[in-house]
Amino acid sequence: MCGLLVSGTSEMLAQSVLGGAWSAVWPFLLIFIGFSSVIFVHELGHFMAAKWMDVRVDRFAIGFSSELVGFTKGETRYSFNILPLGGYVKMLGQEDFDDKTLELKNSGDPRSFLNKTVLQRAVIVSAGVVMNILFAAFLLVIVFMHGVETNSTTIGQVVPESPAAMAGLQPGDTVLKINGSVIREYQEISYSVVLADPHEALDFEIERDGEVRHVLVKPRPEQQRNLLQVGITSATTREVIFPVDTRFDPHNPDHLQSGDVVVAIEGEPLEEDPHGGIEQLWRTADGADVTVTVERPDNLLDLDSPMTRREAKVFNWMILDPDGPIENKYARSVLGLMPLVEVHSLAAKGRAALPWIKNRDVILKMGSHANHTHEQVADSLARSVKRLDPNRPASWRQRLYDHFTWSAESDIPVTVLRRGAPQPFALIVTPKIRDEDEPPLVGFQIGAVAGDTLRISGVQERVHGELTPAAEAGVPPGAKILAVGGKAVSTWGELVEAFRLAAGSTVRLGYETRDGEPVTCDFRVPHCLRTKLGVSTLGDIVSVAGQKSVKVQGETRQQYVSVVHSLGLYHALQRSLDANGGKPTTVTVRYRKKHYGEEFEETVALTADMIDPWLGRVRYLPEVYMQPQTEMFKADGLVDALAIGARKTGYFVLQVYTMMQRMIVSRSVGVEQMSGPVGIVKIGSDVARVGFIRLLFFLGIISANLAVINFLPLPIVDGGLMVFLIIEKIKGSPVSMKVQVVTQVIGVVLIGAAFLFVTFQDVVRLAG
């Protein structure tokens, strides 16, 4: 009996191991077969065209190096070689050259490749590219006949102060076209933004409340990946993918969990809203955390178990808008009190990840600055990079050299305080410059407030030229805020709420100096438009005296700024006072108590001490990802599928050319976005796990990409051979073999270097 038990257990264990191994291997096997199919189709194009032109084909090979398996049929050897990174068709006459002159010689065989006309050889050379384009279209026709789930083109979240927010895009807007091109899936929005001209605005054609509108949005580069973005996300459902805040505890049932379905926020049932859950969480983010009601399986390991309702906590993080002019992006404070900076949105495999920085680490010292403010972080980054000499020669050679050369970089010593750690510790960060007009890349955002660390980094002396309450009260840098009006506060959220309730009065502020000495002082908390109207951070000021935006002069440029933005609101209020000779006046204000909610109108008595919109600079964002809304993208019959397949194929071909232009010319896309065979296999295996239709879609993209790359005017690829044929047609004789050999050697070196570069990038990304 024991023997049977051991035998049965061993068999089960073996099946489990084999099943696990197969589960890990089969996606790679599928992408290997798929990638080989794309190469096979390409070489089949050459083969079929050669046969059509009556050229003898000696070998049809998939892969390079030694033959793995093969067979001979007729005059052709068909083989599958060890290195499946390409393929070739060897035709009679391709290697016929004179050993003495090193020039091509004609064997006289009418079936030789060299004995065919330039047009016939051009057909053979281009047939592989044509087959790849047709194959891509064929795969996409299958995909769209079956249908594929894609993220909704309805906008979910609009990031505050992003290009989209400043342009006026709103959650719930459905994107119909961008620059006149029809948008059928959310991925097309992402592609249109990433590949946009960095100096021009995009024309978003949207549908809002049944009305079609046009909104111009100018993308800007994001910090981590050097890609253009506008600051929108696709609409979401109410189901949680996962919370990302470090305060989240997966073992605490009172915290939001993966798989939770949000049904109410702060006790109010969730609206039936077309743009889903994450936007509504953001619209209710008015403090350090939000209590939500969720439906959760009784047994988290069994998703089919009965659902129960319970309350859970969603954490938010605080950001502050700039206090100063347009160009002064880093001066941030609450009534002059400047928070410490914490690491946020850390790139998992970026530069900052190497020295083991973690999200929500508080930066105590960076470079030569202690108790770091946002402005000092930016200064340390700027000082760490040796910029190019602005007076350098302007010759094309110098510009080309500058274009492909990174500026010199230096390490920055950083001291951080980690929650739970007994002492601060030091590490090193090396930033990277990508553009002289943009901040260097460090792999994390610096705009996040260290929300539960109330030791201030510094005091902003003036905001818009006026002395701040913190400067008036003489609060010293490094002070730890303890109480407002006798009530203890321990987070920036509690401090802001205490100030909001005390607006229009002077309160006793308790703090502890850097040396540990307790101090109290009088602290003036002025009214602002929001405190007068009872508009919290959940609402918006829509217009002042009928104006929705004002022209603001920065240090180098002018631009229109919406009064929803605190900077625009300040200038609108200041101009209302100036129009009355600086004396108190009344203004008509339109406002919303909730983002995108009902608008109200009220007349407010405006005085000089009210024009700083200090409460409007405070924003809260939830730290949670929600499941995206999806819709089935399916053709209406074969004719529609053919049209979609053709359009998508053309789109992917154009996308490759545009991507290269953005990498080489405008540099709005970094070369780090390129992937080689290792990256393609990794991405393809991940796609294969999603489903077979998704894999076909991915292979369609790869086939279109291969067509473009093969037809570039580079030696050793089809495009290079086509260039030689065009030259031969023009001059009436073939290009010298010496020239061909030299250019092919250069081509091999360039392509080999590119291969090593992208492979190294892929390996680094995979290794983390």
Buried (B, 14 or more C-beta within 10 A) or exposed (E): EEEEEEEEEEEEEEEEEEEEEEEEEEBBEBBBEBBBBBBBBBBBBBBBBBEEBEBBBBBBBBBEEEBEEBEEEEEBBBBBBEEBBBBBBBBBBBEBBEEEEEEBEEEEBEBBBBBBEBEBBBBBBBBBBBBBBBBBBBBBBBBBBBBBBBBBBBBBBBBBBBBBBBBBBBBBBBBBBBEEBEBBBBBBBBBBBBBBBBEEBBBBBBBBEEEEBEBEBBBBBBBBBBBBBBBBBBBBBBBBBBBBBBBBEEEEEEBBBBBBBBBBBEEEEBEEBBBBBBBBBBBBBBBBBBBBBBBBBEEBEEEEEEBEEEEBBBBBBBBBBBBBBBEBBBBBBBBBBBBBBBBBBBBEEBBBBBBEBBBBBBBBBBBEBBBBBBBBBBBBBBEBBEEBEEEEEEEEEEEEEBEEEEBEBEEBEBBBBBEEEEEBBEBEBBBBBBBEEEBBBBBBBBBBBBBBBBBBBBBBEEBBEBEBBBBBBEBBBBBBBBBBBEEEBBBBBBBBBBBBBBBEEBBEBBBBBEEEEEBEBEBBBBBBBBBBBEBBBBBBBBBBBEBBBBEBEBEEEEEEBBBBBBBBBBBBBBBBBEEEEEEEBEBEBBBBBBBBEEEBEEEBEBEBEBBBBBBBBBBBBBBBBBBBBBBEBBBEEEEBBBBBBBBBBBBBBEBBEBBBBBBEEBBBBBBBBBBBBBBBBBBBBEBBEEEEBBBBBBBBBBBBBBBBBBBBEBBBBBBBBBBBBBBBEEEEEBBEBEEBEEBBEEBEEEBEEBEEEBBEBBEEBEEE
